[in-house]
Amino acid sequence: MKVENNKLIYAAYGSNLLKERLMVYIQGGVFQNREYEGCTDKTPPEDLGWQYVPYRLYFAKHSLRWNNGGVAFLSCEQESDPEHYAVVRLWKISESQFEDINKQEGIWYNTILHIGKKDGFEIKTFTGCWTHELHKPCEEYLNIIKAGLKETTNWDDKKIDDYISKSFNFKQKKNDYI
């Protein structure tokens, strides 16, 4: 097995499931009327498919970019119930691209999750521990995630809606979705 130096697998779970969205983070450009600088390394990512991970998808914070709705995060603690595991799309990218994407995502994504390995490459993603600030996303943002899920998994609309609806049932201690 050939090991490529400075490569890892980025596990995308929100709007970066959609290739068009991720490519703006990598190569720069405009997405949803917002301009992105892109990564220093503009090499296109390699799509390695998708898998479930033992973390739960949830929405939190209030994003002005997304009509004051919540944005996607993965739980910072592992999920014990496989029924609530999150879907991630696996993108092989350089370590510098991972760092540049994380910077473009912003300060809310301040926790790195080390998910495991695949074909000798570390799988990781970034998230934030904001379960105390749960907030439903706007429809526009959800539609991008749904398009990314369709592109990633080829699921039908009902299966995608069922998957997304699980994230709205997120409860942790005293916090419920609002």
GIVEN-V391594 format. One record per pair of residues at least 12 apart in sequence whose ideal C-beta (glycine too) atoms are under 10 Angstrom apart, sorted by sequence separation. I is the first residue (numbers start at 1). J is the second residue. If there is no record, write none. Layout:
BEGIN
[[I/J] [I/J]]
END
This chain:
BEGIN
[[10/22] [24/36] [25/37] [26/38] [27/39] [58/70] [59/71] [60/72] [61/73] [74/86] [112/124] [113/125] [148/160] [149/161] [12/25] [18/31] [23/36] [24/37] [25/38] [26/39] [59/72] [60/73] [73/86] [112/125] [113/126] [147/160] [24/38] [25/39] [28/42] [58/72] [59/73] [72/86] [74/88] [98/112] [111/125] [112/126] [113/127] [146/160] [149/163] [21/36] [23/38] [26/41] [27/42] [57/72] [58/73] [111/126] [112/127] [145/160] [146/161] [149/164] [15/31] [26/42] [27/43] [57/73] [58/74] [109/125] [110/126] [111/127] [15/32] [26/43] [27/44] [56/73] [57/74] [58/75] [109/126] [110/127] [111/128] [146/163] [26/44] [55/73] [56/74] [57/75] [108/126] [109/127] [110/128] [111/129] [142/160] [145/163] [146/164] [23/42] [26/45] [55/74] [56/75] [108/127] [109/128] [110/129] [111/130] [142/161] [145/164] [25/45] [54/74] [55/75] [56/76] [108/128] [110/130] [23/44] [53/74] [54/75] [55/76] [56/77] [105/126] [107/128] [108/129] [109/130] [22/44] [23/45] [55/77] [56/78] [57/79] [102/124] [105/127] [106/128] [108/130] [142/164] [145/167] [22/45] [54/77] [55/78] [56/79] [102/125] [105/128] [54/78] [55/79] [56/80] [98/122] [101/125] [102/126] [19/44] [22/47] [53/78] [54/79] [56/81] [88/113] [90/115] [101/126] [108/133] [142/167] [19/45] [53/79] [54/80] [58/84] [92/118] [98/124] [52/79] [54/81] [56/83] [57/84] [88/115] [92/119] [95/122] [98/125] [99/126] [137/164] [19/47] [54/82] [56/84] [57/85] [58/86] [90/118] [93/121] [98/126] [16/45] [55/84] [56/85] [57/86] [90/119] [92/121] [95/124] [52/82] [54/84] [55/85] [56/86] [57/87] [137/167] [34/65] [54/85] [55/86] [57/88] [90/121] [92/123] [136/167] [137/168] [33/65] [52/84] [53/85] [54/86] [136/168] [12/45] [17/50] [32/65] [52/85] [53/86] [55/88] [90/123] [134/167] [32/66] [51/85] [52/86] [53/87] [71/105] [134/168] [6/41] [10/45] [51/86] [52/87] [53/88] [71/106] [73/108] [76/111] [78/113] [88/123] [90/125] [9/45] [51/87] [52/88] [73/109] [134/170] [9/46] [11/48] [13/50] [50/87] [51/88] [53/90] [71/108] [72/109] [74/111] [76/113] [78/115] [88/125] [134/171] [10/48] [12/50] [50/88] [51/89] [71/109] [73/111] [75/113] [134/172] [7/46] [9/48] [11/50] [49/88] [50/89] [51/90] [74/113] [86/125] [131/170] [11/51] [13/53] [49/89] [50/90] [131/171] [132/172] [48/89] [49/90] [65/106] [74/115] [86/127] [131/172] [132/173] [134/175] [136/177] [4/46] [11/53] [13/55] [47/89] [48/90] [131/173] [132/174] [133/175] [134/176] [135/177] [136/178] [14/57] [47/90] [48/91] [63/106] [132/175] [134/177] [135/178] [11/55] [13/57] [45/89] [46/90] [47/91] [48/92] [131/175] [134/178] [14/59] [45/90] [46/91] [47/92] [61/106] [63/108] [133/178] [45/91] [46/92] [44/91] [45/92] [46/93] [61/108] [45/93] [60/108] [44/93] [45/94] [43/93] [15/66] [43/94] [74/125] [76/127] [41/93] [45/97] [74/126] [75/127] [76/128] [77/129] [41/94] [43/96] [73/126] [74/127] [76/129] [39/93] [40/94] [41/95] [43/97] [73/127] [74/128] [75/129] [76/130] [77/131] [17/72] [39/94] [41/96] [42/97] [72/127] [73/128] [74/129] [76/131] [15/71] [16/72] [40/96] [41/97] [45/101] [73/129] [75/131] [14/71] [15/72] [39/96] [40/97] [71/128] [73/130] [14/72] [39/97] [41/99] [42/100] [55/113] [73/131] [87/145] [13/72] [14/73] [38/97] [39/98] [40/99] [41/100] [71/130] [89/148] [12/72] [13/73] [14/74] [39/99] [40/100] [53/113] [55/115] [70/130] [73/133] [89/149] [13/74] [39/100] [54/115] [73/134] [87/148] [38/100] [39/101] [53/115] [54/116] [87/149] [89/151] [90/152] [11/74] [37/100] [38/101] [53/116] [70/133] [89/152] [39/103] [51/115] [70/134] [71/135] [88/152] [89/153] [26/91] [36/101] [39/104] [51/116] [70/135] [72/137] [87/152] [37/103] [38/104] [69/135] [70/136] [71/137] [87/153] [22/89] [26/93] [37/104] [51/118] [60/127] [61/128] [68/135] [69/136] [70/137] [71/138] [25/93] [26/94] [36/104] [60/128] [69/137] [70/138] [87/155] [22/91] [49/118] [58/127] [60/129] [61/130] [69/138] [72/141] [17/87] [19/89] [48/118] [53/123] [55/125] [57/127] [60/130] [67/137] [68/138] [69/139] [71/141] [72/142] [17/88] [18/89] [22/93] [26/97] [48/119] [59/130] [60/131] [62/133] [66/137] [67/138] [69/140] [70/141] [14/86] [16/88] [17/89] [19/91] [25/97] [51/123] [53/125] [55/127] [58/130] [60/132] [61/133] [63/135] [66/138] [67/139] [69/141] [70/142] [72/144] [13/86] [16/89] [48/121] [58/131] [60/133] [61/134] [62/135] [65/138] [66/139] [67/140] [69/142] [72/145] [87/160] [13/87] [14/88] [17/91] [26/100] [59/133] [60/134] [61/135] [63/137] [66/140] [67/141] [71/145] [11/86] [12/87] [13/88] [16/91] [22/97] [25/100] [26/101] [48/123] [56/131] [59/134] [60/135] [63/138] [65/140] [66/141] [11/87] [12/88] [13/89] [25/101] [28/104] [58/134] [59/135] [60/136] [61/137] [65/141] [66/142] [87/163] [11/88] [12/89] [25/102] [58/135] [59/136] [60/137] [86/163] [10/88] [11/89] [12/90] [25/103] [26/104] [59/137] [63/141] [66/144] [9/88] [10/89] [11/90] [12/91] [22/101] [25/104] [59/138] [84/163] [9/89] [10/90] [11/91] [24/104] [25/105] [86/166] [9/90] [10/91] [12/93] [85/166] [86/167] [9/91] [10/92] [59/141] [84/166] [8/91] [9/92] [10/93] [59/142] [83/166] [84/167] [8/92] [9/93] [10/94] [7/92] [8/93] [10/95] [16/101] [81/166] [84/169] [7/93] [8/94] [59/145] [84/170] [6/93] [7/94] [8/95] [10/97] [4/92] [6/94] [7/95] [10/98] [57/145] [5/94] [6/95] [8/97] [9/98] [12/101] [16/105] [4/94] [5/95] [6/96] [7/97] [8/98] [15/105] [6/97] [7/98] [10/101] [14/105] [6/98] [10/102] [72/164] [75/167] [73/167] [14/109] [72/167] [75/170] [77/172] [70/167] [73/170] [75/172] [70/168] [50/149] [50/151] [11/113] [50/152] [49/152] [50/153] [11/115] [47/151] [49/153] [50/154] [11/116] [47/152] [59/164] [8/114] [9/115] [57/163] [9/116] [11/118] [57/164] [70/177] [9/117] [32/140] [58/166] [59/167] [70/178] [8/117] [9/118] [16/125] [32/141] [57/166] [58/167] [59/168] [8/118] [9/119] [56/166] [57/167] [58/168] [60/170] [14/125] [56/167] [57/168] [58/169] [59/170] [9/121] [11/123] [13/125] [32/144] [58/170] [7/120] [8/121] [9/122] [10/123] [11/124] [12/125] [14/127] [31/144] [56/169] [57/170] [58/171] [7/121] [8/122] [9/123] [10/124] [11/125] [13/127] [56/170] [58/172] [7/122] [8/123] [9/124] [10/125] [11/126] [60/175] [3/119] [4/120] [8/124] [9/125] [10/126] [11/127] [56/172] [2/119] [3/120] [4/121] [58/175] [60/177] [1/119] [2/120] [3/121] [59/177] [1/120] [58/177] [15/137] [14/137] [21/144] [20/144] [21/145] [18/143] [15/141] [18/144] [21/147] [22/148] [14/141] [15/142] [17/144] [18/145] [20/147] [21/148] [15/143] [16/144] [17/145] [18/146] [19/147] [20/148] [15/144] [16/145] [17/146] [18/147] [19/148] [14/144] [15/145] [17/147] [18/148] [14/145] [17/148] [18/149] [20/151] [13/145] [15/147] [16/148] [17/149] [18/150] [19/151] [15/148] [17/150] [18/151] [19/152] [14/148] [17/151] [18/152] [13/148] [17/152] [12/148] [13/149] [17/153] [13/152] [12/152]]
END
